[in-house]
Amino acid sequence: MRRHARSLKVGLALMTLIAISLPVYAGEPAPADKWTFALRPYLWAPGIDGTLKYDIPPTGDGASDVDFSSYVLENLSFALMLTAEARRGDWSVLTDVVYLDVESTDAKVKSGSFTGPGGRVEVSAVANLDTKATLRGVLWELAGGYTVARGGNSSLDLLAGFRYLGLEAKTDWQLSITDNVSGGTFPSSGSASRRVDLWDGIIGVRGTVGLGDSRWAIPYYLDVGTGDSALTWQGVAGIEYRYDWGDLQLMYRYTYYDMKEGKLLQNVSLGGPAVGVNFRF
C-alpha cells in the first residue's frame, strides 16, 4: 500500500510540475463558440514488459499459479490505433482506442506449482523448452477536458475520465521443471488462457508548448488513476509540426499498470515511439 501511495504521489507531483512550469497567458479569449473536430490515426510500437499470472487447477502433473514474462513485442499480427477529439470553446471530449493482437515466442515461464509423486510442489527452477504467448486486447480511454490556460501557440487542459483495458492472454508451454527441495524433475506441457477487464478512473493534464512563432510545438499528456487496478498512469510527449490542415507528430508513449493481487496482469508496462497525423476540421 505504501508503494502504491508513493507512486500516486509521484504522478500527481508530475502533473503539478507541468502545470506550474508552462507559460500561463491570462485573458486570452477562447476560440469561436462552435464545434471543431480532430482525428488522429497513428502507429505505436510499444515494448511490453511484465508478468501474466495464471491460476490453473492441478491435474496429474499439471500446473497452477504460473508466471509468464514477455519483454519485447516480437510479432504484431494486427494493430488499430486512433484518437478523436471534439471541442467547443474551452470544453473538449477526447477518446483514444488501441487494439493489439500480439504473438511472442520469447515468453518465459518463471515459476509454478505442480503436483508430483509426493504431492503438490512449489518450483522455481524452470527450463523453457518451447513457450509461446498470444495477447489480444483493447485499451480505450474517454475523458472530458477544460482549458485553463491559453496563449500564442501554447495551451493547458485539465482532464477527467476513465481508461478501460480488456486483455485476453493465452500461453502454450513445454517445460522441464526441477523441484529445488528434492531435485526431482517433472516434464510438463500444456496451455492456459485467461481474460481480464479493468476499469479505472483517471485525472490528468494535456496541451502543447509552442516553440516561439514557428510551426513547431511540443505536445504532452499525463494522467494517473485507480480503480480495478491499484495504480495506472500514462505519459506522452514529443514534437509536432503544424500545417494549415493538421499536425504531423512524433511521440513517445508509456502506459503502466500496477495490479492488485490475483489479477492476470502484474506490473505491466507498454512503452515505445509513436507517429501519427492529426487532421483538424
N, C-alpha and C positions, 0 to 999 in steps of 0.2 A: 504494500500500500504506500509506503514511503517513497519507493522508486517511482510509482505512478504519479504521486503528488509532485515530486521533483520535476518529472517530465512535463506535467501540465503547467507548472510554473515557468519552465523554460519556454514553452510555446507562447504563453501569454506575454512573457518578457520580450520575446522577439517581435510580436505584433506591436507592442508598445514602442519598442525601439524604432520600428519602421515608421510608425505614425509621427513620432516627435522629430525624426531626422529628415522628413520630407519638407520641402518648402511649402508653407501654407499661404494661400492667397485669399485674403478676406475681401468680400464684396464682389467677387467675380460672379456675373449673372449665370443662371442655369441655362442650358440650351433651350431652344424653342419647345413650347409645350405641345409636342406631337410625338408619336411613336416612331422610334428608329430601331433597326434590327441589325444584327451581325451574325454571321455564320462562319465557323472556322473548322474545316476538315484538317486533320493533322496526323502525323505518324510519330508515335512514341515507341522507342526501342529500349525498354527497361530491362536491367538485370534483376533477377528475383533471388532473394536471399532469405531463408527462413526454414521453418520446420512444419511438417504436416504430422499430426498425431492421430493415429487410428486406434480404435478400441474394438478388437475382434474377439469374440468368444472362442477360447481354445478348443480345438477338436483334434484328437490324435497328437501329432507333434506340431500343431498349429501355433499361431502367434497372437499376441494381444499387445496393446499399448506400443505399437511400432512407430518409431520416429523416422521421418523421411526428410532429407535436406536436399535442396536444389539451389545451385548458386548462379548459374548462367542460363539465360533464356536461349536454348540451343536451336530448337526448331519451331518457328512461328507458323502454324498452319493457317490461321486466319486472324485478322485484326480489323476492328472498326472503331474509329475514334472521331468524335465530333463534339464541338462546343457551340452553343447558341445563346444569344442574348437579346432581350427586348428591353428598351429603355424609353422612359418618358420623363423629361425634366431631370430631377436628381434621383429618381427611383429607377431601379432596374431589377430584372429577373434573369438569372444565369442558370444554365443547365449544361452538364458535361457527361458524356457517355463513352465508356471504354469497354469493348468486348474483345477478349483474348481467347484463343484456342492454341495451347502450347503443349508440345511434347518434348520431354527431356530424357535423354539416355544417360545423363550424368548424375542420376539420382543415387543417393546412398542411404541405406537403412542403417541407423546408428546403433539402435538397441532394441530389445524386445523382451517379451515374457513368453516362455514356451513351456509346453508340457512334455517332459522327458520321461525316461523309465522310472525315475524316483519321484515323479510328481512335477508340480509347477516350479519352474526355474527362471530366475531373472538373469539375463545375459547382456553383456555389453561388447564383447569381442566378436564382431561380425565381419565375415568376408563376403563382399558382394560379388557374386559371380555374374549375374545379369539382372539389372534392375532398371525399369523404365517407368516414368510417371507422366501422366497427362493431366493438365489443368485447363478447365474451361470456366470462364466466369465473366460477370458483368460488374463494372464499377460505375455507379451512377450518382451524380450529385445534383441537387436542386437547392438554390439559395436566392434570397432576396437581398438587395443592396441599396444603400443610400449614400450619395456623395456628400462628404463632409468638408472637403477642400478641393479647390479647383483654381487653375490659373495657367495661362500660357499653354504649354504642352503637357502639363502635369495634372494629376488628379489622385484622390484618395477616397475609396469607398469602404464602408463598414458592411459586413456580410453576416447573415444568419440563415441556417437551413439544415439540411441533413445530407448524409452520404450513405449509400447502400452498397454492400459488397455481397454478391451471390457467387459462390465458388463450388464447383464440383471437381473433386480430385480422385484419381484412380492410380494405383501403384501395382505393378506386376513385379514380383521379385523371385530370385533364385539365390539362396544363401547357404553358407556353411557357418553354423553358429557354435561357438565354444563356450561351455559353462566355465566361468572363472573359478569356481569353487572346486569342482571335481575334475575339470579338464576334459569332460566328455564333449563330443561333437555331435550336433544334430543337424543333418541336411534338411533344408526346408524350402519349399517353393509355394507360391500362392498369389492371390490377388486381393486387393482391398479397395473399396471406394466409399466415399462419404461426401456429403454436401453440407454447406454452412450458409446461413443467411444472416447478415449483420446490418443493423440499422443504428446509426449514430447521429446525434445532433452535433452541429458544428457552428463555430463563430470564427470570423476571420477578417482580413483586410485584403484589398487588391487595388491596383491602379497602375499608373505609369509615371515615370520621371523623364521629362523631356530634356534632351541634350541641347540646350541653347535654342536658337531659332532654326535649327536644322530639322530634317525629316526623321532623324534618328531618335529613339527613345528606349527606355529600359522598362519593360512591363514586369510586374511582380504579383505574387499571390501567396498568401499564407493563411492556413486555418488550423484549428485544433478542436477536438471533440471527444465525446464519450457516449456510451450507451450500451449496446450489446458487447462492444469491446471495452477493455479497461482504458485504453487511450488510443486515439488515432490522430495523426497530423499530416499535413501535406504542404509542401513548399514548391513554388515555381518562380523562376527568374530567367531573364535572358536579354535579348536585344531584338529590336524590330525596326524596319524601315517603312515609313508611311507613304502610300500613294494616294491619289485622289479617290480611288475606288476601294481601298482597303490597306491591309498591312501584311508584310512578309515577316515571319517570326522564327527565330531560332532560340530554343529554350532548353532548360534543364529542369526536369520534374522529379520529385521524390515523394513517395507516399509510404507511410509507416503505420503498422497495426501492432499494438501490444495487447494480446488477447487474455481473457480470463481463463482460468483453469478449466480443462475439459473441452475446449474448443478445438476444431480441426486445425486452425492456423495458430501458430505460436511464434510471436515476434517476427513478423514478416515485413520485408521492405521491398519496394519496387522503385528503382531509380535509373534514370538514363536520359539521353538527349531526345528532343522532340523538335520537329519542324512542321510549320503549318502556314496556311494562307487565310487571313481574316477578311471576309467580304462584308462590306457595310452597305446597307440600303435602307 
